[in-house]
């Protein structure tokens, strides 16, 4: 099932960003006197973009103006702490290197704001080449809309059926499915096996090198 292109989610797939996201979220809540949340709760707050994250963590009584203010505060605080605790998941670097050596083209599509997505890639993957890196952009619908994934396929000159979409959440599986791509769910990220199964992941893996086996080997 040799594929030409692999598109990765970022948070919970390539990078464990949870601690920094939770720190920034809780710092915003503390700044405005709102109740904070345990770090593990952020596994279900993140994944749908920064604004949705804020809407999920603030009290339901917050006004639109308060949400906008909290979004601005999150951008400021996360901009100061985004790389303090973030790390690569074990095996990710070797997996990316092997795919590159096998001639597979690599891309990233995240719902993290574009400026933070590109900063993370530059900081944590300085030697790794990605053909395209897209975070959430104002002019492109965010995942699970397939627009970003289809844009990557078009720009790289491949058919969606020649692409693999790799992620750790329902949103990722829905994105890949909607784009007509083969979907791989990873179990080292933020969500559960059940969530990936319910969203019909074509393949579920426990370790990054399993992705290599299924992308470059016939099967």
C-alpha positions as CSV (number, residue, x, y, z in Angstrom):
1,X,0.0,0.0,0.0
2,X,2.8,2.4,-0.8
3,X,1.6,6.0,-0.5
4,X,3.3,9.1,-1.9
5,X,2.4,11.5,0.9
6,X,1.8,11.5,4.6
7,X,0.0,14.4,6.3
8,X,0.3,14.6,10.0
9,X,-1.6,16.4,12.7
10,X,0.7,18.1,15.1
11,X,-0.5,18.2,18.7
12,X,-1.0,14.8,20.2
13,X,0.5,13.2,17.1
14,X,4.1,14.4,16.6
15,X,4.4,16.6,19.6
16,X,3.2,16.3,23.2
17,X,2.1,19.9,23.7
18,X,-0.5,19.3,26.5
19,X,1.4,20.7,29.4
20,X,2.1,24.1,27.7
21,X,-1.4,24.4,26.4
22,X,-2.8,23.7,29.8
23,X,-0.4,26.1,31.4
24,X,-1.5,28.9,29.1
25,X,-5.2,28.0,29.4
26,X,-5.1,28.0,33.2
27,X,-3.0,31.2,33.3
28,X,-5.8,32.9,31.3
29,X,-8.4,31.6,33.7
30,X,-6.5,32.7,36.7
31,X,-5.9,36.2,35.2
32,X,-9.7,36.7,34.9
33,X,-10.7,34.9,38.1
34,X,-12.2,31.8,36.5
35,X,-11.8,28.3,37.9
36,X,-8.8,26.4,36.5
37,X,-8.8,22.8,35.1
38,X,-6.6,19.7,35.6
39,X,-4.1,19.2,32.9
40,X,-5.6,15.9,31.7
41,X,-8.9,17.7,31.0
42,X,-7.2,19.6,28.3
43,X,-6.9,16.4,26.3
44,X,-10.6,17.0,25.4
45,X,-10.5,20.8,25.3
46,X,-7.9,21.0,22.5
47,X,-8.1,19.8,18.9
48,X,-10.6,22.2,17.4
49,X,-8.7,25.4,17.3
50,X,-7.7,28.0,19.8
51,X,-11.1,29.8,20.0
52,X,-13.0,26.6,20.7
53,X,-10.4,25.8,23.4
54,X,-11.2,29.0,25.1
55,X,-14.9,28.5,24.7
56,X,-14.6,25.1,26.4
57,X,-12.5,26.2,29.4
58,X,-14.2,29.5,30.4
59,X,-17.5,29.5,32.3
60,X,-20.6,29.1,30.2
61,X,-21.8,32.5,31.4
62,X,-19.0,34.3,29.6
63,X,-20.0,37.0,27.1
64,X,-18.7,37.2,23.5
65,X,-16.5,40.1,24.6
66,X,-15.0,38.1,27.5
67,X,-14.3,35.2,25.2
68,X,-12.5,37.5,22.7
69,X,-10.5,39.0,25.5
70,X,-9.5,35.5,26.8
71,X,-8.5,34.5,23.2
72,X,-6.2,37.5,23.0
73,X,-4.7,36.7,26.5
74,X,-4.2,33.1,25.4
75,X,-2.2,34.2,22.3
76,X,-0.1,36.4,24.5
77,X,0.6,33.8,27.2
78,X,1.1,30.8,24.9
79,X,3.4,32.9,22.9
80,X,5.7,33.0,26.0
81,X,5.4,29.4,27.0
82,X,4.7,27.2,24.0
83,X,8.1,25.4,24.1
84,X,8.7,25.1,27.8
85,X,7.5,21.5,28.3
86,X,6.6,20.4,24.8
87,X,8.5,17.3,23.5
88,X,8.5,14.9,20.6
89,X,6.8,11.6,21.2
90,X,9.2,8.7,21.4
91,X,10.0,7.2,18.0
92,X,8.6,10.2,16.0
93,X,12.0,11.5,14.8
94,X,13.1,8.0,13.6
95,X,9.8,7.5,11.8
96,X,10.0,10.9,10.0
97,X,13.6,10.2,8.9
98,X,12.7,6.8,7.6
99,X,9.8,8.0,5.6
100,X,11.9,10.8,4.1
101,X,14.6,8.3,3.2
102,X,12.0,6.2,1.4
103,X,11.0,9.2,-0.7
104,X,7.6,9.8,1.0
105,X,6.6,13.5,1.0
106,X,5.6,14.8,4.4
107,X,3.2,17.6,5.4
108,X,1.5,18.9,8.6
109,X,-2.1,20.1,8.9
110,X,-3.1,21.4,12.4
111,X,-5.9,23.4,14.0
112,X,-3.3,25.2,16.1
113,X,-2.9,28.8,14.9
114,X,-0.6,28.9,11.9
115,X,2.0,31.0,13.6
116,X,2.4,28.6,16.5
117,X,2.3,25.6,14.2
118,X,5.2,26.9,12.1
119,X,7.1,27.9,15.3
120,X,6.8,24.4,16.7
121,X,8.0,22.8,13.5
122,X,11.0,25.1,13.3
123,X,11.9,24.6,17.0
124,X,11.4,20.9,17.3
125,X,12.2,19.6,13.8
126,X,15.1,21.7,12.7
127,X,16.6,19.0,10.5
128,X,13.4,17.5,9.2
129,X,12.0,18.6,5.8
130,X,8.3,19.0,5.5
131,X,6.9,19.9,2.0
132,X,4.1,21.9,3.5
133,X,3.2,23.1,7.0
134,X,-0.3,24.5,7.6
135,X,-1.8,25.6,10.9
136,X,-5.3,27.2,11.2
137,X,-5.6,30.1,8.8
138,X,-8.4,32.6,8.6
139,X,-9.1,31.9,4.9
140,X,-9.3,28.1,5.1
141,X,-11.9,26.2,7.0
142,X,-10.4,24.3,10.0
143,X,-10.6,20.5,10.4
144,X,-12.7,18.4,10.2
145,X,-13.4,20.3,7.0
146,X,-11.2,18.6,4.4
147,X,-10.2,21.9,2.7
148,X,-6.7,22.0,4.2
149,X,-6.0,18.4,3.4
150,X,-7.2,18.7,-0.1
151,X,-5.1,21.8,-0.6
152,X,-2.0,20.0,0.5
153,X,-2.7,17.1,-2.0
154,X,-3.3,19.6,-4.8
155,X,-0.2,21.6,-4.1
156,X,1.9,18.5,-3.9
157,X,0.4,17.1,-7.1
158,X,-1.0,13.9,-5.7
159,X,-4.4,12.4,-5.5
160,X,-6.1,12.2,-2.1
161,X,-6.2,8.4,-2.5
162,X,-2.4,8.5,-2.6
163,X,-2.2,10.3,0.8
164,X,-2.3,9.1,4.4
165,X,-3.7,11.3,7.1
166,X,-2.3,10.6,10.6
167,X,-3.8,12.0,13.8
168,X,-5.0,11.2,17.3
169,X,-8.6,12.5,17.5
170,X,-12.0,12.1,16.0
171,X,-11.5,15.4,14.1
172,X,-8.4,13.9,12.4
173,X,-10.2,10.8,11.3
174,X,-13.1,12.8,10.0
175,X,-10.8,15.1,8.1
176,X,-9.0,12.3,6.4
177,X,-12.2,10.4,5.6
178,X,-13.8,13.5,4.2
179,X,-10.8,14.1,2.0
180,X,-10.8,10.6,0.7
181,X,-7.5,9.7,2.3
182,X,-6.3,6.6,4.2
183,X,-6.6,7.4,8.0
184,X,-4.2,6.3,10.7
185,X,-5.1,6.8,14.4
186,X,-2.3,7.0,16.9
187,X,-2.7,5.7,20.5
188,X,0.1,7.8,22.1
189,X,-1.8,11.0,21.8
190,X,-4.6,12.8,23.6
191,X,-7.6,10.6,22.9
192,X,-8.7,6.9,23.2
193,X,-8.8,3.8,21.2
194,X,-12.6,3.9,21.3
195,X,-12.7,7.4,19.8
196,X,-10.5,6.3,16.9
197,X,-12.6,3.1,16.3
198,X,-15.9,5.0,16.4
199,X,-14.6,7.4,13.8
200,X,-13.6,4.5,11.6
201,X,-9.8,4.9,11.5
202,X,-8.5,2.7,8.7
203,X,-5.5,1.7,10.8
204,X,-4.7,2.2,14.5
205,X,-1.0,2.1,15.7
206,X,0.8,1.9,19.0
207,X,4.2,3.1,17.9
208,X,5.4,5.6,15.2
209,X,7.4,3.0,13.3
210,X,4.2,1.1,12.6
211,X,3.3,4.0,10.3
212,X,6.4,3.3,8.2
213,X,5.6,-0.4,7.9
214,X,2.1,0.4,6.5
215,X,3.1,3.3,4.3
216,X,6.0,1.8,2.4
217,X,5.2,-1.9,2.5
218,X,2.8,-3.6,0.2
219,X,-0.2,-5.0,1.9
